[in-house]
Amino acid sequence: MLRTDNQLKFSAYENIYDVVIPRDNLLRKIAETIDFSFVNPMLKSSYCENFGRPAKEPEMMFKIMFLKRMYDLSDEVLVDNLSYNMAFKYFIGLAPEDSTIDSSLLTKFRKTRITEDILEEMLTETMRQAIAKGLVKSRAIIVDSTHSYSKGNPETPTQILRRMTKNLRKEVYKTQPELAEHFPEKPPETATIEEEIEYSHKLTKVLAERLDHKVTQKLLSHVNKLLDGDKIKSIQSETDEDATIGHKTADSNFFGYKSHLAMTDERLISGIEVTTGRAADTKELEKLVEQSKKNGVVVEEILGDKAFSSKDNIDYCEGKNIKLISRLNTVVSNGNSRDDEFVYNKDAGTMQCPEGHLAMRCEVRKGKYDNQYFNYIFSIKTCKKCPRYGICCKEDAKAKTHSITIIGETRQKQYDFEQTEYFKQRIKERYKIEAKNAELKQSHGLAKCKYVGLFGMKTQIFFTAFVANVKRIVKLNEMVTA
């Protein structure tokens, strides 16, 4: 049941906060600068208003989540701190002698009260308060992405399916050993994913009508879910099915997610898009611009690295009368392509296929009218193991190539702008978002995803961005009032 009463009641020890919490304490400054009254109305739809046991006040739970991301604490350590840290108690609205919550409530709050709409509304609220205080004057955004490692480890589909069927058989041996005589013959260790899938189908068919144990039925259901539509071929971790391998350079990669950010010149995050690790930066620009506009930012300029200077982005910015301050890369600024699912990976410096594999080499030749042709060659051995084999690569092909035509005229206007002194001075401001990414990772734990799944990553980055924006608002406000 929804409960919105103020948790800070009359206390004989209330004045202790003025003694033990300095006026320059950051949490005290935040409490005095930021209006958190938006939280209860924002979360109202997530609670039942008239039935059930009274829930903890949404604003208090929200502030506890704020502390979790601000100091990068586990649920247990955070709750322990809440029992004796006076600054924490003051911030969330408890009296000095009040008891704290059970750590399990934080998990329930994240999973049952927070939605994607609420996450976006949180970010909007920080921008609204910053604009209301007159702190946002720039008419530009800086865009970039940062990666976060998954909690899980990357595996091949064969490894995942083989282990799951093994666990399923183990459970059957413990609960209904008589069914073992019906098991199909196991494939060899060298079996392909197709052979493992075929075996799994036979195994699940045998067990479907004979199982009567709940735990075993749950395992069977999970295997069937992955076999449905050959979903197993696309996942790279059993524990984190949404995470994928992305590339930081041509020689290094990571397994996890990407957070694409837009930030104002005042270093306030105005837009966020979360994708899997293999997603290309270039495709997220329009979404970040529209989010920033929705959050009250006037966008007349965009600062970004070479990943954002694609033809589509140049055309989009020209149509919106926006200056794109992004250095051209002759491969990124492509004129046409046979398959737009192939993208240029700016970190690795080469083309990337829809499944995240990098090209081995590139052949370049000149064409008419200043055109250039880039022919990227992929490993046919890798293609044969890929779930898209036969789709983007013919089964009888001796090599997989992907060609791009670079049209000189298309990039000329952007190239001319790149040579101006204004462009050269403004591009220097792009360091701000690199510093912001470092802050999010080093101070607030964004280097690794604390939860699993795409929504788990979204929850983490939006709360982290909320914390970073609140801290920045406090600092900007001090500079204005000083």
Protein Blocks (a to p, Z undefined) as FASTA:
>chain_A
ZZfbdfbdcdfklmmmmmmmcfklmklmmmmmpccklmmmmmmmmpcfkgcjddddfklm
mmmmmmmmmnopafklmmmmmmmmmklmmmnopafklccddfklmmmmmmmmpcfklmmm
mmmmmmmmmmmnopafbfcdcddddddddfbdcddfklmmmmmmmmmmmmmmmmmmmlmm
mpccdddfkbcfklmmmmmmmmmmmmmmmgccfklmmmmmmmmmmmnoolmmmpcbfklm
mbccddfblmbccddddddddddfkopafbdcdddfkbcfklmmmmmmmmmmmnopacfb
dcddfklmcfklmmmmmmnopacdddddfklmpfbdfblkbccdfknopacdfkopacfb
dcddddeehiacddddddfklmmmpmkgoilpcfkbcbdcddddddfklmmmmmmmmmpm
klmmmmmmmmmmmmmmmmmmmmnopmpcfbgcjklmmmmmmmmmmmmmmmmmmmmmmmmm
ZZ
